């Protein structure tokens, strides 16, 4: 049904899309393999599907066509798909550091990572550049960003407010981006099928009861399911 018209006014700051903070997540999949297994990844999905449909395969392990039958080595293997459970719901609790900054848009230079950290620490440790004593530095290799933590409060915020700054690295100046450093922990993680597991163990016909907590436990670790007994 049609809804009545209502005038709405949005109040807030207008910003450029390029200046918005973005959170990029790259999945790192850890898949346990049983002994005697081999994980094969094909370039094309249709090839993997054909191999799976054939199910059993006879693999020739010995070399040479002139070998006697008794000297030939063959092994029968079975092909099965790999079922990977990716999170369907992910919640994180983020905390903004009051002493740290995130330096990004770093140039690609012909120097080592340690030399890059030294030059950034030297630049941001000087008060004339708006910095102060650097207590800790860390290079995030997966994103090529650097986290600098100052020993004093009140240094990070003015640098973050500038947004971008010209940094002297070697004999040249490069414009880098300064952002707040966010850290956090996963507060909720759900994978497909998790709800069905909870429903299964809630049924008294299967010896279960009301589920008080349910967490996904990766393979190779142990977990405990806690039940609440109904004494009513």
C-alpha positions in Angstrom: 0.0 0.0 0.0 1.1 3.6 -0.6 2.6 5.4 2.3 1.7 9.0 3.1 4.2 11.7 2.0 6.4 13.1 4.6 9.0 15.8 4.3 12.4 14.8 5.7 15.3 17.1 6.4 18.8 15.6 6.8 21.2 17.6 9.0 24.9 17.0 9.0 28.3 17.6 7.3 28.8 17.2 3.6 32.0 15.5 2.7 33.7 14.1 -0.4 33.4 10.4 -1.0 37.2 10.1 -1.3 37.7 11.5 2.2 35.4 8.9 3.9 37.0 6.2 6.0 36.8 2.8 4.4 37.1 -0.6 6.0 38.5 -3.2 3.7 38.3 -6.8 4.7 40.3 -9.5 3.0 39.3 -13.1 4.1 42.1 -15.3 5.3 40.7 -18.8 5.0 42.3 -21.6 7.1 41.1 -25.0 6.0 42.1 -28.1 7.9 43.3 -31.0 5.7 43.2 -34.6 6.8 46.3 -36.8 6.4 46.5 -38.4 3.0 44.7 -35.5 1.3 45.7 -33.1 -1.4 44.2 -29.7 -2.1 44.1 -28.8 -5.8 43.0 -25.4 -7.1 42.2 -25.1 -10.8 42.2 -21.9 -12.8 38.6 -22.5 -14.0 35.7 -23.5 -11.9 34.2 -25.8 -14.6 37.3 -28.0 -14.6 37.0 -28.6 -10.8 33.3 -29.4 -11.3 34.1 -32.0 -13.9 36.7 -33.6 -11.7 34.3 -33.8 -8.8 31.5 -35.3 -11.0 33.9 -38.1 -12.0 34.4 -38.9 -8.2 37.0 -41.7 -8.5 40.3 -41.3 -10.3 43.2 -43.8 -11.0 46.5 -41.9 -10.7 49.6 -43.3 -12.2 52.6 -42.7 -9.9 55.3 -44.7 -11.6 57.2 -43.3 -14.6 58.0 -45.1 -17.9 55.7 -46.9 -20.3 57.9 -50.0 -20.5 57.5 -51.0 -16.8 56.1 -54.5 -16.0 52.6 -54.6 -14.5 54.0 -55.5 -11.1 56.4 -52.6 -11.2 53.7 -50.0 -12.0 52.3 -48.0 -9.1 48.7 -46.7 -9.2 46.5 -45.2 -6.5 42.8 -44.7 -6.5 41.7 -41.4 -5.2 38.3 -39.7 -4.7 37.6 -36.1 -5.6 35.3 -34.1 -3.3 34.4 -30.4 -3.1 35.9 -28.2 -0.4 33.1 -26.6 1.7 34.3 -23.3 3.1 32.1 -21.6 5.7 32.5 -17.8 5.3 30.9 -15.5 8.0 27.4 -14.4 7.4 27.4 -11.9 10.2 30.4 -10.1 11.6 30.3 -7.5 14.3 33.4 -5.7 15.6 33.9 -3.4 18.6 36.3 -0.6 17.5 38.4 1.6 19.7 40.1 4.8 18.4 43.6 5.3 19.8 44.3 8.7 21.3 48.1 8.5 20.7 48.4 6.7 17.4 48.1 7.7 13.8 47.7 5.7 10.6 50.0 6.8 7.8 48.9 5.7 4.3 49.4 6.5 0.6 53.1 5.8 1.2 55.4 6.0 -1.9 57.0 2.9 -3.3 60.7 3.5 -2.7 63.8 1.4 -3.2 64.6 1.2 0.5 64.0 -1.5 3.1 61.0 -1.5 5.4 63.2 -0.7 8.4 64.7 2.3 6.6 61.2 3.6 5.8 60.1 3.3 9.4 63.3 5.1 10.5 62.6 8.0 8.1 59.0 8.3 9.2 59.9 8.2 12.9 62.5 10.8 12.4 60.1 13.1 10.6 57.2 12.8 13.0 59.4 13.0 16.1 60.2 16.6 15.4 57.9 19.3 16.9 58.3 21.6 13.9 56.5 18.9 11.9 53.7 18.7 14.4 55.0 15.5 16.0 56.7 14.4 19.2 58.6 11.4 20.5 57.5 8.2 18.8 57.0 5.4 21.3 56.2 2.6 18.8 56.1 2.1 15.1 54.6 -0.8 13.0 54.4 -1.5 9.3 51.2 -3.2 8.2 52.5 -5.3 5.4 49.2 -6.4 4.0 48.1 -2.8 3.4 51.5 -1.1 3.3 50.4 1.4 6.0 52.3 2.5 9.1 51.1 2.9 12.6 53.0 5.5 14.7 52.3 5.7 18.4 53.4 8.9 20.3 54.6 8.9 23.9 52.5 11.9 24.7 48.8 12.7 24.4 47.5 15.5 22.2 49.9 14.9 19.3 47.9 12.6 17.2 44.7 14.7 16.9 46.2 17.8 15.2 47.9 15.6 12.7 44.7 13.7 11.9 42.9 17.0 11.5 45.2 18.0 8.7 44.3 14.9 6.7 47.3 15.0 4.4 50.8 16.2 5.0 54.0 16.6 3.1 56.6 14.2 4.5 60.3 14.5 3.8 61.7 11.0 3.0 65.3 11.2 1.9 65.8 14.2 -0.3 62.2 14.4 -1.6 58.8 15.3 -0.1 55.8 13.0 -0.5 52.2 13.7 0.3 50.8 11.0 2.7 47.5 10.6 4.3 47.0 10.7 8.1 44.1 8.9 9.6 43.0 7.8 13.1 44.2 4.3 14.1 41.3 2.0 14.9 41.8 -1.3 16.8 39.1 -3.7 17.8 38.0 -7.3 18.5 35.3 -9.5 17.0 32.2 -9.3 19.2 29.9 -11.5 17.2 30.7 -14.1 14.4 28.0 -16.2 12.8 28.5 -18.7 10.0 25.9 -20.4 7.8 24.3 -23.4 9.6 25.1 -22.0 13.1 21.4 -21.3 13.8 20.5 -24.9 12.8 23.0 -26.2 15.2 21.5 -24.2 18.0 18.0 -25.4 17.1 19.1 -29.0 17.1 20.6 -28.8 20.6 17.6 -26.9 22.0 15.3 -29.9 21.4 14.7 -32.0 24.6 14.0 -35.0 22.4 17.7 -35.0 21.5 18.8 -34.6 25.1 19.3 -30.8 24.8 17.8 -27.7 26.4 17.8 -23.9 26.3 21.1 -22.7 24.7 22.8 -20.0 26.8 25.7 -19.3 24.4 26.8 -20.4 21.0 30.2 -19.6 19.5 31.9 -21.0 16.3 35.0 -22.9 17.2 37.6 -23.3 14.4 39.0 -26.7 13.6 41.8 -27.8 15.9 40.5 -26.0 18.9 38.0 -27.0 21.6 34.8 -25.3 22.9 32.2 -25.9 25.6 28.4 -25.6 25.0 26.6 -24.3 28.1 22.9 -25.3 28.8 20.4 -23.8 31.1 18.3 -26.4 33.0 14.6 -25.6 33.4 13.8 -26.3 37.1 10.2 -24.9 36.8 
